[in-house]
């Protein structure tokens, strides 16, 4: 990996953040699979550290949260019995928070879909905000305790609870159930009903599945190691926040949020590891 030129590293990273698999990059760029994987892990750690230190004191007004499913190594039904409770194999949930105005990803956590991770995620989010916000989540009940622990009464919080019909006949594996109704439920404070929405975070779910190859469904591109999985997510959020110009904002989310003064280049990401 140390023999790769800065230009070659930039090309590999550009391919990674555009949704290419490691094997396809091997074919395109000629670098070995292990070299690309090592570069990903190194950059992922640097990106995670940078995001943790710099996405703070945010002047946000509206936040939306959601959890995104993926898996590492094997789906839950195929995990060996001896490893059922082990983190790093089976389902891996990414908890994500997005600023509805700047589109900045302001907090994220990879873990289980359990009360412990919900609380850790919400507490991290609360620590990055400088003022009272309106928060919208889906109807996952774990959020109720997590939001109370993280924000107390200093929040306007609502749930958008979706009601689903039966699975489409004959398409249960590929098509989600049809959403038949949405209920807006105020939980804490006085959330503005017209801003009770999870549309932006759900659109971010699509961005993740298109931009991170290992999130693509029904392929063999899934993560084999949890370290690589987390690194890929960190790299994606670094690129999304600082490099990718949002089509409606005409600037990057980081610029819109006031934590960056220019559009980052891929080479700036490549230069993060010291």
C-alpha angles and dihedrals in degrees: 000000000000089000093062114106119235088249092053091048089052091052092051093048091048089054093047095052091048091061103263119148122238091248092053090050089052088058095044101042104025095232118133123258092243092050092053092046092051091049090050093051093046094048093042092057091048092048092048091051093048094048092047093053100040107037094078140113091031120184093215126156105184127032130184124196135193143156123240121205127222135140139229124216096342142358115265094260090058098045111114114253091242090059101041095114096038118115111227100048127071124009117015116188122201112209109205137185123194130190104235093211104042095026087227117156097229102175138010139170134187113213145094126320093249138115093263094058092041090056094044091049096049093045090052090050092049091052092057097055125084099196145025113292140186109246127196125188135165120263097278103138093213088075092066095068093033093055091046090052095044103040108012108195094331095099144067102230132181138168125222103210115196123206116210132201127217121303113271108268112257093003102076095126098050110027128058121230115272116263105233100178144002123214122199111212122184110214108169132016122342110310116190105248095216090060097048096113143124096196096114096048091046089052088051088056088061091047089054094049091049096042101042112057094202089063093060110116125236097017136103091243093098119127118274095191127040091220091060091044093055092043092054091051093048091050091048093052092046091053093042095049100040111020110030116081110222110233096226098038096044088214134067119276090247091056092047090051091050097243097108132042100201145023108273120229125223088248090061090057090047090054095054097093110082 
